[in-house]
Amino acid sequence: MRWHLTVQNVPNMHSLYVHAGEVARMQLVDGRWIATLRLNGQEKTRECSSLEASMAGCEAWARRHLPHFAAAHERIMEEGVFRAFRSKGRP
């Protein structure tokens, strides 16, 4: 799991990545942190009390769903999606 700023130079939007995919996003909207959680092609939003609470909640949610994310990552790797990028000289 790792956090990244979603948009460079925009400090109020963060994304949580598991394996190679974004699974959660936090955004400051009208002074409130909103977490968007992604699973099985669906999104759920949750209002959070602070950045720290939002990050902790997203990480706990992602840990509960790690087997799902691992299986999805494995399917992508088996299908060779990333091989197409490598064959074009990308790392």
Phi and psi restraints in degrees (range 20) as a CNS / XPLOR table:
assign (resid 1 and name C) (resid 2 and name N)
       (resid 2 and name CA) (resid 2 and name C) 1.0 -152.3 20.0 2
assign (resid 2 and name N) (resid 2 and name CA)
       (resid 2 and name C) (resid 3 and name N) 1.0 147.6 20.0 2
assign (resid 2 and name C) (resid 3 and name N)
       (resid 3 and name CA) (resid 3 and name C) 1.0 -100.5 20.0 2
assign (resid 3 and name N) (resid 3 and name CA)
       (resid 3 and name C) (resid 4 and name N) 1.0 142.5 20.0 2
assign (resid 3 and name C) (resid 4 and name N)
       (resid 4 and name CA) (resid 4 and name C) 1.0 -138.8 20.0 2
assign (resid 4 and name N) (resid 4 and name CA)
       (resid 4 and name C) (resid 5 and name N) 1.0 151.0 20.0 2
assign (resid 4 and name C) (resid 5 and name N)
       (resid 5 and name CA) (resid 5 and name C) 1.0 -66.2 20.0 2
assign (resid 5 and name N) (resid 5 and name CA)
       (resid 5 and name C) (resid 6 and name N) 1.0 131.8 20.0 2
assign (resid 5 and name C) (resid 6 and name N)
       (resid 6 and name CA) (resid 6 and name C) 1.0 -67.7 20.0 2
assign (resid 6 and name N) (resid 6 and name CA)
       (resid 6 and name C) (resid 7 and name N) 1.0 -44.4 20.0 2
assign (resid 6 and name C) (resid 7 and name N)
       (resid 7 and name CA) (resid 7 and name C) 1.0 -123.2 20.0 2
assign (resid 7 and name N) (resid 7 and name CA)
       (resid 7 and name C) (resid 8 and name N) 1.0 127.2 20.0 2
assign (resid 7 and name C) (resid 8 and name N)
       (resid 8 and name CA) (resid 8 and name C) 1.0 -55.9 20.0 2
assign (resid 8 and name N) (resid 8 and name CA)
       (resid 8 and name C) (resid 9 and name N) 1.0 139.9 20.0 2
assign (resid 8 and name C) (resid 9 and name N)
       (resid 9 and name CA) (resid 9 and name C) 1.0 66.7 20.0 2
assign (resid 9 and name N) (resid 9 and name CA)
       (resid 9 and name C) (resid 10 and name N) 1.0 15.1 20.0 2
assign (resid 9 and name C) (resid 10 and name N)
       (resid 10 and name CA) (resid 10 and name C) 1.0 -117.6 20.0 2
assign (resid 10 and name N) (resid 10 and name CA)
       (resid 10 and name C) (resid 11 and name N) 1.0 96.3 20.0 2
assign (resid 10 and name C) (resid 11 and name N)
       (resid 11 and name CA) (resid 11 and name C) 1.0 -72.7 20.0 2
assign (resid 11 and name N) (resid 11 and name CA)
       (resid 11 and name C) (resid 12 and name N) 1.0 -8.4 20.0 2
assign (resid 11 and name C) (resid 12 and name N)
       (resid 12 and name CA) (resid 12 and name C) 1.0 -103.5 20.0 2
assign (resid 12 and name N) (resid 12 and name CA)
       (resid 12 and name C) (resid 13 and name N) 1.0 23.3 20.0 2
assign (resid 12 and name C) (resid 13 and name N)
       (resid 13 and name CA) (resid 13 and name C) 1.0 -143.3 20.0 2
assign (resid 13 and name N) (resid 13 and name CA)
       (resid 13 and name C) (resid 14 and name N) 1.0 118.2 20.0 2
assign (resid 13 and name C) (resid 14 and name N)
       (resid 14 and name CA) (resid 14 and name C) 1.0 -125.9 20.0 2
assign (resid 14 and name N) (resid 14 and name CA)
       (resid 14 and name C) (resid 15 and name N) 1.0 147.0 20.0 2
assign (resid 14 and name C) (resid 15 and name N)
       (resid 15 and name CA) (resid 15 and name C) 1.0 -124.3 20.0 2
assign (resid 15 and name N) (resid 15 and name CA)
       (resid 15 and name C) (resid 16 and name N) 1.0 140.8 20.0 2
assign (resid 15 and name C) (resid 16 and name N)
       (resid 16 and name CA) (resid 16 and name C) 1.0 -103.3 20.0 2
assign (resid 16 and name N) (resid 16 and name CA)
       (resid 16 and name C) (resid 17 and name N) 1.0 125.8 20.0 2
assign (resid 16 and name C) (resid 17 and name N)
       (resid 17 and name CA) (resid 17 and name C) 1.0 -110.7 20.0 2
assign (resid 17 and name N) (resid 17 and name CA)
       (resid 17 and name C) (resid 18 and name N) 1.0 137.8 20.0 2
assign (resid 17 and name C) (resid 18 and name N)
       (resid 18 and name CA) (resid 18 and name C) 1.0 -124.4 20.0 2
assign (resid 18 and name N) (resid 18 and name CA)
       (resid 18 and name C) (resid 19 and name N) 1.0 127.6 20.0 2
assign (resid 18 and name C) (resid 19 and name N)
       (resid 19 and name CA) (resid 19 and name C) 1.0 57.5 20.0 2
assign (resid 19 and name N) (resid 19 and name CA)
       (resid 19 and name C) (resid 20 and name N) 1.0 -123.1 20.0 2
assign (resid 19 and name C) (resid 20 and name N)
       (resid 20 and name CA) (resid 20 and name C) 1.0 -104.7 20.0 2
assign (resid 20 and name N) (resid 20 and name CA)
       (resid 20 and name C) (resid 21 and name N) 1.0 6.0 20.0 2
assign (resid 20 and name C) (resid 21 and name N)
       (resid 21 and name CA) (resid 21 and name C) 1.0 -119.8 20.0 2
assign (resid 21 and name N) (resid 21 and name CA)
       (resid 21 and name C) (resid 22 and name N) 1.0 146.9 20.0 2
assign (resid 21 and name C) (resid 22 and name N)
       (resid 22 and name CA) (resid 22 and name C) 1.0 -74.8 20.0 2
assign (resid 22 and name N) (resid 22 and name CA)
       (resid 22 and name C) (resid 23 and name N) 1.0 126.0 20.0 2
assign (resid 22 and name C) (resid 23 and name N)
       (resid 23 and name CA) (resid 23 and name C) 1.0 -114.1 20.0 2
assign (resid 23 and name N) (resid 23 and name CA)
       (resid 23 and name C) (resid 24 and name N) 1.0 -18.7 20.0 2
assign (resid 23 and name C) (resid 24 and name N)
       (resid 24 and name CA) (resid 24 and name C) 1.0 -150.9 20.0 2
assign (resid 24 and name N) (resid 24 and name CA)
       (resid 24 and name C) (resid 25 and name N) 1.0 151.0 20.0 2
assign (resid 24 and name C) (resid 25 and name N)
       (resid 25 and name CA) (resid 25 and name C) 1.0 -139.1 20.0 2
assign (resid 25 and name N) (resid 25 and name CA)
       (resid 25 and name C) (resid 26 and name N) 1.0 138.7 20.0 2
assign (resid 25 and name C) (resid 26 and name N)
       (resid 26 and name CA) (resid 26 and name C) 1.0 -117.7 20.0 2
assign (resid 26 and name N) (resid 26 and name CA)
       (resid 26 and name C) (resid 27 and name N) 1.0 140.5 20.0 2
assign (resid 26 and name C) (resid 27 and name N)
       (resid 27 and name CA) (resid 27 and name C) 1.0 -144.0 20.0 2
assign (resid 27 and name N) (resid 27 and name CA)
       (resid 27 and name C) (resid 28 and name N) 1.0 138.6 20.0 2
assign (resid 27 and name C) (resid 28 and name N)
       (resid 28 and name CA) (resid 28 and name C) 1.0 -87.1 20.0 2
assign (resid 28 and name N) (resid 28 and name CA)
       (resid 28 and name C) (resid 29 and name N) 1.0 116.2 20.0 2
assign (resid 28 and name C) (resid 29 and name N)
       (resid 29 and name CA) (resid 29 and name C) 1.0 -126.3 20.0 2
assign (resid 29 and name N) (resid 29 and name CA)
       (resid 29 and name C) (resid 30 and name N) 1.0 118.9 20.0 2
assign (resid 29 and name C) (resid 30 and name N)
       (resid 30 and name CA) (resid 30 and name C) 1.0 50.5 20.0 2
assign (resid 30 and name N) (resid 30 and name CA)
       (resid 30 and name C) (resid 31 and name N) 1.0 41.8 20.0 2
assign (resid 30 and name C) (resid 31 and name N)
       (resid 31 and name CA) (resid 31 and name C) 1.0 79.7 20.0 2
assign (resid 31 and name N) (resid 31 and name CA)
       (resid 31 and name C) (resid 32 and name N) 1.0 5.3 20.0 2
assign (resid 31 and name C) (resid 32 and name N)
       (resid 32 and name CA) (resid 32 and name C) 1.0 -121.4 20.0 2
assign (resid 32 and name N) (resid 32 and name CA)
       (resid 32 and name C) (resid 33 and name N) 1.0 140.4 20.0 2
assign (resid 32 and name C) (resid 33 and name N)
       (resid 33 and name CA) (resid 33 and name C) 1.0 -83.7 20.0 2
assign (resid 33 and name N) (resid 33 and name CA)
       (resid 33 and name C) (resid 34 and name N) 1.0 127.9 20.0 2
assign (resid 33 and name C) (resid 34 and name N)
       (resid 34 and name CA) (resid 34 and name C) 1.0 -116.5 20.0 2
assign (resid 34 and name N) (resid 34 and name CA)
       (resid 34 and name C) (resid 35 and name N) 1.0 125.3 20.0 2
assign (resid 34 and name C) (resid 35 and name N)
       (resid 35 and name CA) (resid 35 and name C) 1.0 -101.4 20.0 2
assign (resid 35 and name N) (resid 35 and name CA)
       (resid 35 and name C) (resid 36 and name N) 1.0 132.7 20.0 2
assign (resid 35 and name C) (resid 36 and name N)
       (resid 36 and name CA) (resid 36 and name C) 1.0 -112.7 20.0 2
assign (resid 36 and name N) (resid 36 and name CA)
       (resid 36 and name C) (resid 37 and name N) 1.0 121.0 20.0 2
assign (resid 36 and name C) (resid 37 and name N)
       (resid 37 and name CA) (resid 37 and name C) 1.0 -107.4 20.0 2
assign (resid 37 and name N) (resid 37 and name CA)
       (resid 37 and name C) (resid 38 and name N) 1.0 134.2 20.0 2
assign (resid 37 and name C) (resid 38 and name N)
       (resid 38 and name CA) (resid 38 and name C) 1.0 -118.0 20.0 2
assign (resid 38 and name N) (resid 38 and name CA)
       (resid 38 and name C) (resid 39 and name N) 1.0 127.6 20.0 2
assign (resid 38 and name C) (resid 39 and name N)
       (resid 39 and name CA) (resid 39 and name C) 1.0 -154.6 20.0 2
assign (resid 39 and name N) (resid 39 and name CA)
       (resid 39 and name C) (resid 40 and name N) 1.0 131.2 20.0 2
assign (resid 39 and name C) (resid 40 and name N)
       (resid 40 and name CA) (resid 40 and name C) 1.0 54.9 20.0 2
assign (resid 40 and name N) (resid 40 and name CA)
       (resid 40 and name C) (resid 41 and name N) 1.0 39.2 20.0 2
assign (resid 40 and name C) (resid 41 and name N)
       (resid 41 and name CA) (resid 41 and name C) 1.0 75.2 20.0 2
assign (resid 41 and name N) (resid 41 and name CA)
       (resid 41 and name C) (resid 42 and name N) 1.0 6.2 20.0 2
assign (resid 41 and name C) (resid 42 and name N)
       (resid 42 and name CA) (resid 42 and name C) 1.0 -116.1 20.0 2
assign (resid 42 and name N) (resid 42 and name CA)
       (resid 42 and name C) (resid 43 and name N) 1.0 152.8 20.0 2
assign (resid 42 and name C) (resid 43 and name N)
       (resid 43 and name CA) (resid 43 and name C) 1.0 -120.1 20.0 2
assign (resid 43 and name N) (resid 43 and name CA)
       (resid 43 and name C) (resid 44 and name N) 1.0 141.1 20.0 2
assign (resid 43 and name C) (resid 44 and name N)
       (resid 44 and name CA) (resid 44 and name C) 1.0 -127.1 20.0 2
assign (resid 44 and name N) (resid 44 and name CA)
       (resid 44 and name C) (resid 45 and name N) 1.0 140.0 20.0 2
assign (resid 44 and name C) (resid 45 and name N)
       (resid 45 and name CA) (resid 45 and name C) 1.0 -111.8 20.0 2
assign (resid 45 and name N) (resid 45 and name CA)
       (resid 45 and name C) (resid 46 and name N) 1.0 147.4 20.0 2
assign (resid 45 and name C) (resid 46 and name N)
       (resid 46 and name CA) (resid 46 and name C) 1.0 -138.2 20.0 2
assign (resid 46 and name N) (resid 46 and name CA)
       (resid 46 and name C) (resid 47 and name N) 1.0 137.4 20.0 2
assign (resid 46 and name C) (resid 47 and name N)
       (resid 47 and name CA) (resid 47 and name C) 1.0 -86.1 20.0 2
assign (resid 47 and name N) (resid 47 and name CA)
       (resid 47 and name C) (resid 48 and name N) 1.0 137.1 20.0 2
assign (resid 47 and name C) (resid 48 and name N)
       (resid 48 and name CA) (resid 48 and name C) 1.0 -121.7 20.0 2
assign (resid 48 and name N) (resid 48 and name CA)
       (resid 48 and name C) (resid 49 and name N) 1.0 155.3 20.0 2
assign (resid 48 and name C) (resid 49 and name N)
       (resid 49 and name CA) (resid 49 and name C) 1.0 -80.1 20.0 2
assign (resid 49 and name N) (resid 49 and name CA)
       (resid 49 and name C) (resid 50 and name N) 1.0 -24.2 20.0 2
assign (resid 49 and name C) (resid 50 and name N)
       (resid 50 and name CA) (resid 50 and name C) 1.0 -160.6 20.0 2
assign (resid 50 and name N) (resid 50 and name CA)
       (resid 50 and name C) (resid 51 and name N) 1.0 168.8 20.0 2
assign (resid 50 and name C) (resid 51 and name N)
       (resid 51 and name CA) (resid 51 and name C) 1.0 -60.7 20.0 2
assign (resid 51 and name N) (resid 51 and name CA)
       (resid 51 and name C) (resid 52 and name N) 1.0 -45.2 20.0 2
assign (resid 51 and name C) (resid 52 and name N)
       (resid 52 and name CA) (resid 52 and name C) 1.0 -63.2 20.0 2
assign (resid 52 and name N) (resid 52 and name CA)
       (resid 52 and name C) (resid 53 and name N) 1.0 -43.6 20.0 2
assign (resid 52 and name C) (resid 53 and name N)
       (resid 53 and name CA) (resid 53 and name C) 1.0 -64.7 20.0 2
assign (resid 53 and name N) (resid 53 and name CA)
       (resid 53 and name C) (resid 54 and name N) 1.0 -38.7 20.0 2
assign (resid 53 and name C) (resid 54 and name N)
       (resid 54 and name CA) (resid 54 and name C) 1.0 -64.4 20.0 2
assign (resid 54 and name N) (resid 54 and name CA)
       (resid 54 and name C) (resid 55 and name N) 1.0 -45.8 20.0 2
assign (resid 54 and name C) (resid 55 and name N)
       (resid 55 and name CA) (resid 55 and name C) 1.0 -62.8 20.0 2
assign (resid 55 and name N) (resid 55 and name CA)
       (resid 55 and name C) (resid 56 and name N) 1.0 -44.8 20.0 2
assign (resid 55 and name C) (resid 56 and name N)
       (resid 56 and name CA) (resid 56 and name C) 1.0 -62.8 20.0 2
assign (resid 56 and name N) (resid 56 and name CA)
       (resid 56 and name C) (resid 57 and name N) 1.0 -42.6 20.0 2
assign (resid 56 and name C) (resid 57 and name N)
       (resid 57 and name CA) (resid 57 and name C) 1.0 -65.5 20.0 2
assign (resid 57 and name N) (resid 57 and name CA)
       (resid 57 and name C) (resid 58 and name N) 1.0 -42.1 20.0 2
assign (resid 57 and name C) (resid 58 and name N)
       (resid 58 and name CA) (resid 58 and name C) 1.0 -64.1 20.0 2
assign (resid 58 and name N) (resid 58 and name CA)
       (resid 58 and name C) (resid 59 and name N) 1.0 -41.2 20.0 2
assign (resid 58 and name C) (resid 59 and name N)
       (resid 59 and name CA) (resid 59 and name C) 1.0 -66.2 20.0 2
assign (resid 59 and name N) (resid 59 and name CA)
       (resid 59 and name C) (resid 60 and name N) 1.0 -40.3 20.0 2
assign (resid 59 and name C) (resid 60 and name N)
       (resid 60 and name CA) (resid 60 and name C) 1.0 -64.0 20.0 2
assign (resid 60 and name N) (resid 60 and name CA)
       (resid 60 and name C) (resid 61 and name N) 1.0 -43.4 20.0 2
assign (resid 60 and name C) (resid 61 and name N)
       (resid 61 and name CA) (resid 61 and name C) 1.0 -61.4 20.0 2
assign (resid 61 and name N) (resid 61 and name CA)
       (resid 61 and name C) (resid 62 and name N) 1.0 -45.9 20.0 2
assign (resid 61 and name C) (resid 62 and name N)
       (resid 62 and name CA) (resid 62 and name C) 1.0 -63.8 20.0 2
assign (resid 62 and name N) (resid 62 and name CA)
       (resid 62 and name C) (resid 63 and name N) 1.0 -39.4 20.0 2
assign (resid 62 and name C) (resid 63 and name N)
       (resid 63 and name CA) (resid 63 and name C) 1.0 -61.0 20.0 2
assign (resid 63 and name N) (resid 63 and name CA)
       (resid 63 and name C) (resid 64 and name N) 1.0 -39.2 20.0 2
assign (resid 63 and name C) (resid 64 and name N)
       (resid 64 and name CA) (resid 64 and name C) 1.0 -63.9 20.0 2
assign (resid 64 and name N) (resid 64 and name CA)
       (resid 64 and name C) (resid 65 and name N) 1.0 -28.8 20.0 2
assign (resid 64 and name C) (resid 65 and name N)
       (resid 65 and name CA) (resid 65 and name C) 1.0 -105.5 20.0 2
assign (resid 65 and name N) (resid 65 and name CA)
       (resid 65 and name C) (resid 66 and name N) 1.0 12.5 20.0 2
assign (resid 65 and name C) (resid 66 and name N)
       (resid 66 and name CA) (resid 66 and name C) 1.0 -54.1 20.0 2
assign (resid 66 and name N) (resid 66 and name CA)
       (resid 66 and name C) (resid 67 and name N) 1.0 -41.7 20.0 2
assign (resid 66 and name C) (resid 67 and name N)
       (resid 67 and name CA) (resid 67 and name C) 1.0 -59.1 20.0 2
assign (resid 67 and name N) (resid 67 and name CA)
       (resid 67 and name C) (resid 68 and name N) 1.0 -38.5 20.0 2
assign (resid 67 and name C) (resid 68 and name N)
       (resid 68 and name CA) (resid 68 and name C) 1.0 -64.2 20.0 2
assign (resid 68 and name N) (resid 68 and name CA)
       (resid 68 and name C) (resid 69 and name N) 1.0 -46.8 20.0 2
assign (resid 68 and name C) (resid 69 and name N)
       (resid 69 and name CA) (resid 69 and name C) 1.0 -64.9 20.0 2
assign (resid 69 and name N) (resid 69 and name CA)
       (resid 69 and name C) (resid 70 and name N) 1.0 -38.0 20.0 2
assign (resid 69 and name C) (resid 70 and name N)
       (resid 70 and name CA) (resid 70 and name C) 1.0 -64.3 20.0 2
assign (resid 70 and name N) (resid 70 and name CA)
       (resid 70 and name C) (resid 71 and name N) 1.0 -42.8 20.0 2
assign (resid 70 and name C) (resid 71 and name N)
       (resid 71 and name CA) (resid 71 and name C) 1.0 -64.7 20.0 2
assign (resid 71 and name N) (resid 71 and name CA)
       (resid 71 and name C) (resid 72 and name N) 1.0 -42.3 20.0 2
assign (resid 71 and name C) (resid 72 and name N)
       (resid 72 and name CA) (resid 72 and name C) 1.0 -63.8 20.0 2
assign (resid 72 and name N) (resid 72 and name CA)
       (resid 72 and name C) (resid 73 and name N) 1.0 -42.1 20.0 2
assign (resid 72 and name C) (resid 73 and name N)
       (resid 73 and name CA) (resid 73 and name C) 1.0 -62.7 20.0 2
assign (resid 73 and name N) (resid 73 and name CA)
       (resid 73 and name C) (resid 74 and name N) 1.0 -42.8 20.0 2
assign (resid 73 and name C) (resid 74 and name N)
       (resid 74 and name CA) (resid 74 and name C) 1.0 -62.1 20.0 2
assign (resid 74 and name N) (resid 74 and name CA)
       (resid 74 and name C) (resid 75 and name N) 1.0 -41.9 20.0 2
assign (resid 74 and name C) (resid 75 and name N)
       (resid 75 and name CA) (resid 75 and name C) 1.0 -61.8 20.0 2
assign (resid 75 and name N) (resid 75 and name CA)
       (resid 75 and name C) (resid 76 and name N) 1.0 -42.0 20.0 2
assign (resid 75 and name C) (resid 76 and name N)
       (resid 76 and name CA) (resid 76 and name C) 1.0 -62.8 20.0 2
assign (resid 76 and name N) (resid 76 and name CA)
       (resid 76 and name C) (resid 77 and name N) 1.0 -44.2 20.0 2
assign (resid 76 and name C) (resid 77 and name N)
       (resid 77 and name CA) (resid 77 and name C) 1.0 -64.9 20.0 2
assign (resid 77 and name N) (resid 77 and name CA)
       (resid 77 and name C) (resid 78 and name N) 1.0 -39.6 20.0 2
assign (resid 77 and name C) (resid 78 and name N)
       (resid 78 and name CA) (resid 78 and name C) 1.0 -65.8 20.0 2
assign (resid 78 and name N) (resid 78 and name CA)
       (resid 78 and name C) (resid 79 and name N) 1.0 -34.1 20.0 2
assign (resid 78 and name C) (resid 79 and name N)
       (resid 79 and name CA) (resid 79 and name C) 1.0 -75.9 20.0 2
assign (resid 79 and name N) (resid 79 and name CA)
       (resid 79 and name C) (resid 80 and name N) 1.0 -10.6 20.0 2
assign (resid 79 and name C) (resid 80 and name N)
       (resid 80 and name CA) (resid 80 and name C) 1.0 78.7 20.0 2
assign (resid 80 and name N) (resid 80 and name CA)
       (resid 80 and name C) (resid 81 and name N) 1.0 21.3 20.0 2
assign (resid 80 and name C) (resid 81 and name N)
       (resid 81 and name CA) (resid 81 and name C) 1.0 -57.7 20.0 2
assign (resid 81 and name N) (resid 81 and name CA)
       (resid 81 and name C) (resid 82 and name N) 1.0 -41.7 20.0 2
assign (resid 81 and name C) (resid 82 and name N)
       (resid 82 and name CA) (resid 82 and name C) 1.0 -76.8 20.0 2
assign (resid 82 and name N) (resid 82 and name CA)
       (resid 82 and name C) (resid 83 and name N) 1.0 -20.7 20.0 2
assign (resid 82 and name C) (resid 83 and name N)
       (resid 83 and name CA) (resid 83 and name C) 1.0 -62.6 20.0 2
assign (resid 83 and name N) (resid 83 and name CA)
       (resid 83 and name C) (resid 84 and name N) 1.0 -34.2 20.0 2
assign (resid 83 and name C) (resid 84 and name N)
       (resid 84 and name CA) (resid 84 and name C) 1.0 -61.1 20.0 2
assign (resid 84 and name N) (resid 84 and name CA)
       (resid 84 and name C) (resid 85 and name N) 1.0 -39.7 20.0 2
assign (resid 84 and name C) (resid 85 and name N)
       (resid 85 and name CA) (resid 85 and name C) 1.0 -67.3 20.0 2
assign (resid 85 and name N) (resid 85 and name CA)
       (resid 85 and name C) (resid 86 and name N) 1.0 -42.9 20.0 2
assign (resid 85 and name C) (resid 86 and name N)
       (resid 86 and name CA) (resid 86 and name C) 1.0 -64.4 20.0 2
assign (resid 86 and name N) (resid 86 and name CA)
       (resid 86 and name C) (resid 87 and name N) 1.0 -35.6 20.0 2
assign (resid 86 and name C) (resid 87 and name N)
       (resid 87 and name CA) (resid 87 and name C) 1.0 -69.0 20.0 2
assign (resid 87 and name N) (resid 87 and name CA)
       (resid 87 and name C) (resid 88 and name N) 1.0 -17.1 20.0 2
assign (resid 87 and name C) (resid 88 and name N)
       (resid 88 and name CA) (resid 88 and name C) 1.0 -95.8 20.0 2
assign (resid 88 and name N) (resid 88 and name CA)
       (resid 88 and name C) (resid 89 and name N) 1.0 15.2 20.0 2
assign (resid 88 and name C) (resid 89 and name N)
       (resid 89 and name CA) (resid 89 and name C) 1.0 84.7 20.0 2
assign (resid 89 and name N) (resid 89 and name CA)
       (resid 89 and name C) (resid 90 and name N) 1.0 10.5 20.0 2
assign (resid 89 and name C) (resid 90 and name N)
       (resid 90 and name CA) (resid 90 and name C) 1.0 -89.0 20.0 2
assign (resid 90 and name N) (resid 90 and name CA)
       (resid 90 and name C) (resid 91 and name N) 1.0 147.7 20.0 2
